[in-house]
């Protein structure tokens, strides 16, 4: 069962980080909707749990970082590795600083 854990510095206010977390979850749900059946938010919207067939992940933001932890067991490494890589890519792109 592939485990995933990483953190990315977001360099934003907590309110902006929350908005970006919501955007990242929307992208993950769209891209991997076939395996994600449940999305459960904390009341303050700083933490979310995604669950489904062969996947359990938590994502949260604090004052400095966005964190992702989870187990991805979707057909072992056949689909688990691409799902893990896709999740990391979405988070990094969503929280990446835009150059002006």
Secondary structure, DSSP 8 states (H G I E B T S, - for coil): -EEEEEEEE--S-HHHHHHHHHHHHHHHHHHTTTTEEEEEE-TTSSEEEEEETTEEEEEEE-SSEEEEEEEE-TTTHHHHHHHHHHHHHHHHHHHS----
